Amino acid sequence: MADGGDARVAVYLDFDNIVISWYDRVHGRNAYGKDRQRIAEDPGDAEVAERLARATVDVGAIIDYASSFGTLVLTRAYADWSSPVNAEYRSQLVARAVDLVQLFPAAAYAKNGADIRLAVDAVEDMFRLPDLTHVVIVAGDSDYVPLAQRCKRLGRYVIGVGVAGSTAKSLAAACDEFESYDSLPGVERPAPKAAEQKAKSAQAKGKGSRRAATKPDAPEEAAVPEAPAEAPVSDEQAEASALLVRALRLGHDKGDADEWLHSSAVKTQMRRMDPSFSEKALGYRSFSDFLKSRDAVAELSEDGHERLVRLRD
């Protein structure tokens, strides 16, 4: 596996595949197939919109994960972008410099040919850009097994990303490395319906017990003065903290969970995920000052000229 600053990465997303697979993961097996007609006829329906919102794909988490392998040279997403479901993602994809490749289904509910177009483009790119070292395939179909094998034969390190339960085992086996979308930093795993109902029931019981504890004959407690409200955290500061946590998680995922990471490597990863990140723009003189201000989530160790950081438990 090529590593370091010389690594150059190409990312290919079968977008329909990841959206449908994640929808099924959130709402149950074959849920998208059952809801397809309702989604096509009236995507603005309140119930349909709510189900789509719950199954929203975190595109940023995928791109950030791909950037942990090196510099992103190109990123392409293949889908029918005239579809209302996919159109919702266009702005955030364009904001992350993703090329949107338009595909049209041959017939109603037919495959859109993403696997063929994606494979042809990927092989062409490997010959056109011989300095590519990594290929990230975001999909789950076994149709991509020949592509993964060809990329490996051409000397590229192949990373696969797919939704748990919807990815062919043969595709995962054909890659040098495979990561479940569910486990990417920043992605919230869907809670089982049974667990959700149990949690709601427990919450209702808790409220009932609290109401029972506040009976009229209970002795009144002395009024406690409210603490002064803390200054609200700006969106920029909150986003910077989330970016730091994601970079640290990616760093720990590649090594020991308790391993100390070089602060310079963490900053490089943060800049890969968000090139606009700047600690000085946030009001800090140095990256070390920025890390010290995040001591609730990051632990900093300074030994001479070496500055190390790790995610706090």
C-alpha positions as CSV (number, residue, x, y, z in Angstrom):
1,M,0.0,0.0,0.0
2,A,1.4,3.3,-1.0
3,D,1.3,5.8,1.9
4,G,2.2,9.4,2.7
5,G,2.2,12.5,0.6
6,D,2.8,10.7,-2.7
7,A,-0.5,8.7,-2.5
8,R,-3.1,9.9,-5.1
9,V,-6.7,8.6,-4.8
10,A,-9.5,8.2,-7.3
11,V,-13.1,7.8,-5.9
12,Y,-16.0,6.3,-7.8
13,L,-19.5,6.2,-6.3
14,D,-22.4,4.2,-7.6
15,F,-24.7,6.7,-6.0
16,D,-28.0,4.9,-6.6
17,N,-26.6,1.8,-5.0
18,I,-25.4,3.4,-1.8
19,V,-28.7,5.5,-1.4
20,I,-31.0,2.5,-1.9
21,S,-28.8,0.2,0.2
22,W,-28.8,2.7,3.1
23,Y,-32.6,3.2,2.8
24,D,-33.0,-0.6,3.2
25,R,-30.6,-0.6,6.1
26,V,-32.6,2.1,7.9
27,H,-36.1,1.0,7.1
28,G,-35.8,-2.8,6.6
29,R,-35.1,-5.3,3.9
30,N,-36.4,-4.3,0.4
31,A,-38.0,-1.1,1.9
32,Y,-36.9,1.0,-1.1
33,G,-38.5,-1.4,-3.6
34,K,-41.8,-1.2,-1.6
35,D,-41.7,2.6,-1.4
36,R,-40.3,3.3,-4.9
37,Q,-43.6,4.1,-6.5
38,R,-44.6,6.5,-3.6
39,I,-41.3,8.2,-3.8
40,A,-41.5,8.6,-7.6
41,E,-45.1,9.9,-7.5
42,D,-44.9,12.3,-4.6
43,P,-41.4,12.8,-3.0
44,G,-42.8,15.8,-1.2
45,D,-45.3,13.8,0.8
46,A,-44.7,14.3,4.5
47,E,-44.4,10.6,5.4
48,V,-42.2,9.9,2.3
49,A,-40.0,13.0,3.0
50,E,-39.6,11.9,6.7
51,R,-38.5,8.4,5.6
52,L,-36.0,9.8,3.1
53,A,-34.6,12.2,5.6
54,R,-34.0,9.4,8.1
55,A,-32.1,7.5,5.4
56,T,-29.9,10.4,4.3
57,V,-26.4,9.4,3.2
58,D,-23.5,11.3,4.8
59,V,-21.5,11.9,1.6
60,G,-18.9,13.9,3.6
61,A,-18.1,10.8,5.7
62,I,-17.3,8.8,2.6
63,I,-15.2,11.5,1.0
64,D,-13.3,12.2,4.3
65,Y,-12.6,8.4,4.6
66,A,-11.2,8.3,1.1
67,S,-9.0,11.4,1.8
68,S,-7.3,9.5,4.7
69,F,-5.5,7.4,2.1
70,G,-4.0,10.4,0.2
71,T,-4.7,13.4,-2.1
72,L,-8.0,13.1,-3.9
73,V,-7.2,13.4,-7.6
74,L,-10.8,12.9,-8.9
75,T,-14.1,11.9,-7.4
76,R,-17.1,10.9,-9.5
77,A,-20.7,10.0,-8.6
78,Y,-22.9,8.1,-11.1
79,A,-26.7,8.4,-10.9
80,D,-29.8,9.8,-12.6
81,W,-29.5,13.3,-11.1
82,S,-33.0,14.3,-12.5
83,S,-34.5,11.9,-9.9
84,P,-35.8,14.0,-6.9
85,V,-34.1,11.6,-4.4
86,N,-30.6,12.1,-5.9
87,A,-31.2,15.8,-6.7
88,E,-31.3,16.5,-2.9
89,Y,-27.5,15.6,-2.8
90,R,-26.4,17.7,-5.8
91,S,-25.4,20.8,-3.8
92,Q,-23.3,19.1,-1.2
93,L,-21.6,16.9,-3.8
94,V,-20.7,19.9,-5.9
95,A,-19.4,21.6,-2.8
96,R,-17.0,18.7,-2.3
97,A,-15.8,19.0,-5.9
98,V,-17.5,15.7,-7.0
99,D,-18.1,15.3,-10.7
100,L,-21.8,14.3,-11.3
101,V,-22.1,11.8,-14.1
102,Q,-25.6,11.7,-15.5
103,L,-27.1,8.3,-16.3
104,F,-30.6,7.5,-17.6
105,P,-32.4,4.2,-17.0
106,A,-33.1,2.2,-20.2
107,A,-36.7,1.6,-19.0
108,A,-38.9,2.1,-16.0
109,Y,-37.2,0.7,-12.9
110,A,-34.4,-0.8,-15.0
111,K,-30.7,-0.6,-14.1
112,N,-29.1,2.7,-15.2
113,G,-25.9,1.1,-16.3
114,A,-23.8,2.7,-13.6
115,D,-21.6,-0.4,-13.2
116,I,-20.6,-0.4,-16.8
117,R,-20.0,3.3,-17.1
118,L,-18.1,3.5,-13.8
119,A,-15.9,0.5,-14.7
120,V,-15.0,1.9,-18.2
121,D,-14.1,5.3,-16.7
122,A,-12.0,3.8,-13.9
123,V,-9.9,1.6,-16.3
124,E,-9.5,4.5,-18.7
125,D,-8.4,6.8,-15.8
126,M,-5.8,4.3,-14.7
127,F,-4.1,4.4,-18.1
128,R,-4.6,8.1,-18.5
129,L,-3.3,8.9,-15.0
130,P,-0.5,6.4,-14.3
131,D,0.3,8.2,-11.0
132,L,-2.9,7.0,-9.4
133,T,-2.0,4.8,-6.4
134,H,-5.5,4.1,-4.8
135,V,-8.9,3.4,-6.1
136,V,-12.0,3.7,-3.9
137,I,-15.1,2.0,-5.1
138,V,-18.3,2.9,-3.3
139,A,-20.8,0.2,-4.2
140,G,-22.0,-3.2,-3.1
141,D,-22.7,-5.1,-6.3
142,S,-20.8,-8.2,-7.2
143,D,-20.7,-6.7,-10.7
144,Y,-17.7,-4.6,-9.5
145,V,-15.6,-7.7,-8.7
146,P,-13.9,-7.7,-12.1
147,L,-13.1,-4.0,-11.8
148,A,-11.5,-4.4,-8.4
149,Q,-9.4,-7.3,-9.7
150,R,-8.3,-5.4,-12.8
151,C,-7.3,-2.4,-10.6
152,K,-5.2,-4.7,-8.4
153,R,-3.6,-6.3,-11.5
154,L,-2.7,-2.8,-12.7
155,G,-0.9,-2.1,-9.4
156,R,-3.5,0.0,-7.6
157,Y,-4.5,-0.4,-4.0
158,V,-8.3,-1.0,-4.0
159,I,-10.6,0.1,-1.2
160,G,-14.3,-0.8,-1.1
161,V,-17.0,1.0,0.8
162,G,-20.5,-0.5,1.1
163,V,-23.5,-0.8,3.4
164,A,-23.5,-3.6,5.8
165,G,-25.9,-6.4,4.8
166,S,-26.2,-5.1,1.2
167,T,-22.6,-5.8,0.0
168,A,-21.6,-8.9,-1.9
169,K,-19.0,-10.9,0.0
170,S,-17.2,-11.5,-3.3
171,L,-16.7,-7.7,-3.7
172,A,-15.2,-7.3,-0.2
173,A,-12.9,-10.2,-0.9
174,A,-11.7,-8.7,-4.2
175,C,-10.6,-5.5,-2.5
176,D,-7.3,-4.9,-0.7
177,E,-9.4,-3.2,2.1
178,F,-13.1,-2.9,2.7
179,E,-14.9,-0.7,5.1
180,S,-18.6,-0.7,6.0
181,Y,-20.3,2.6,5.5
182,D,-22.1,2.1,8.8
183,S,-18.7,2.2,10.7
184,L,-17.3,5.4,9.0
185,P,-16.6,8.2,11.5
186,G,-19.6,10.5,11.7
187,V,-22.2,8.1,10.4
188,E,-25.0,7.4,12.9
189,R,-26.0,3.7,12.8
190,P,-29.8,3.1,12.6
191,A,-31.3,1.9,15.9
192,P,-33.4,-1.4,15.7
193,K,-37.1,-0.7,15.9
194,A,-37.4,-3.0,18.9
195,A,-34.7,-1.1,20.7
196,E,-36.4,2.2,19.9
197,Q,-39.7,1.1,21.3
198,K,-38.0,-0.2,24.5
199,A,-36.2,3.1,24.9
200,K,-39.5,5.1,24.5
201,S,-41.2,2.8,27.0
202,A,-38.4,3.3,29.5
203,Q,-38.5,7.1,28.9
204,A,-42.3,7.1,29.6
205,K,-41.8,5.1,32.8
206,G,-39.1,7.6,33.9
207,K,-41.5,10.5,33.4
208,G,-44.2,8.8,35.3
209,S,-41.9,8.1,38.3
210,R,-40.7,11.7,38.3
211,R,-44.4,12.9,38.4
212,A,-45.1,10.6,41.3
213,A,-42.1,12.0,43.2
214,T,-43.5,15.5,43.0
215,K,-46.6,15.0,45.2
216,P,-48.1,18.0,47.1
217,D,-47.1,16.5,50.5
218,A,-43.4,16.4,49.5
219,P,-41.3,18.9,51.3
220,E,-40.3,21.9,49.2
221,E,-36.7,22.3,48.4
222,A,-34.9,25.5,48.7
223,A,-34.7,27.4,45.4
224,V,-31.4,27.0,43.7
225,P,-30.2,30.0,41.7
226,E,-29.7,29.1,38.0
227,A,-26.2,29.1,36.7
228,P,-25.4,31.8,34.2
229,A,-25.9,30.6,30.6
230,E,-22.7,29.8,28.8
231,A,-21.9,31.7,25.6
232,P,-23.2,29.8,22.6
233,V,-20.6,28.0,20.5
234,S,-20.4,29.3,17.0
235,D,-21.1,27.1,14.0
236,E,-17.5,27.4,12.9
237,Q,-16.1,26.3,16.3
238,A,-18.5,23.4,16.5
239,E,-17.7,22.3,12.9
240,A,-13.9,22.5,13.7
241,S,-14.4,20.3,16.8
242,A,-16.3,17.7,14.8
243,L,-13.6,17.8,12.1
244,L,-10.9,17.2,14.8
245,V,-12.8,14.2,16.3
246,R,-13.3,12.6,12.8
247,A,-9.7,13.1,11.9
248,L,-8.6,11.5,15.2
249,R,-10.9,8.5,14.8
250,L,-9.6,7.9,11.3
251,G,-6.1,8.0,12.6
252,H,-6.9,5.6,15.4
253,D,-8.7,3.3,13.0
254,K,-5.5,2.8,11.1
255,G,-3.5,1.8,14.2
256,D,-3.8,1.1,17.8
257,A,-6.9,2.6,19.5
258,D,-4.7,4.2,22.2
259,E,-1.9,5.2,19.9
260,W,-0.7,8.8,20.1
261,L,-0.8,10.6,16.7
262,H,1.5,13.3,15.5
263,S,-0.4,16.6,15.6
264,S,1.0,17.6,12.2
265,A,-0.4,14.4,10.7
266,V,-3.8,15.1,12.3
267,K,-3.8,18.7,11.0
268,T,-2.9,17.3,7.5
269,Q,-5.8,14.9,7.7
270,M,-8.2,17.8,8.8
271,R,-7.0,19.9,5.8
272,R,-7.6,16.9,3.5
273,M,-11.2,16.6,4.7
274,D,-11.8,20.4,4.8
275,P,-9.2,22.4,2.8
276,S,-10.8,25.6,4.3
277,F,-9.8,24.7,7.9
278,S,-7.5,27.2,9.5
279,E,-6.8,27.5,13.2
280,K,-5.8,31.1,12.8
281,A,-9.2,32.0,11.2
282,L,-10.8,30.5,14.4
283,G,-8.7,32.8,16.6
284,Y,-5.8,30.5,17.6
285,R,-2.1,31.4,17.2
286,S,-1.1,27.8,16.5
287,F,-2.5,24.3,16.0
288,S,-1.4,23.4,19.5
289,D,-3.4,26.2,21.0
290,F,-6.4,24.9,19.0
291,L,-5.9,21.4,20.4
292,K,-5.6,22.7,24.0
293,S,-8.9,24.4,23.6
294,R,-10.5,21.0,22.7
295,D,-9.2,19.2,25.8
296,A,-12.7,17.8,26.4
297,V,-12.3,15.6,23.3
298,A,-8.5,15.6,22.6
299,E,-5.5,14.8,24.9
300,L,-2.3,16.6,24.0
301,S,1.2,15.6,25.0
302,E,4.1,17.9,24.4
303,D,7.6,16.4,24.8
304,G,10.3,18.8,23.5
305,H,9.6,19.5,19.9
306,E,7.3,16.5,19.5
307,R,3.6,17.2,19.9
308,L,1.3,14.2,20.1
309,V,-2.5,13.9,20.4
310,R,-5.1,11.3,20.8
311,L,-8.9,11.1,21.3
312,R,-9.8,11.3,24.9
313,D,-11.9,8.4,26.3
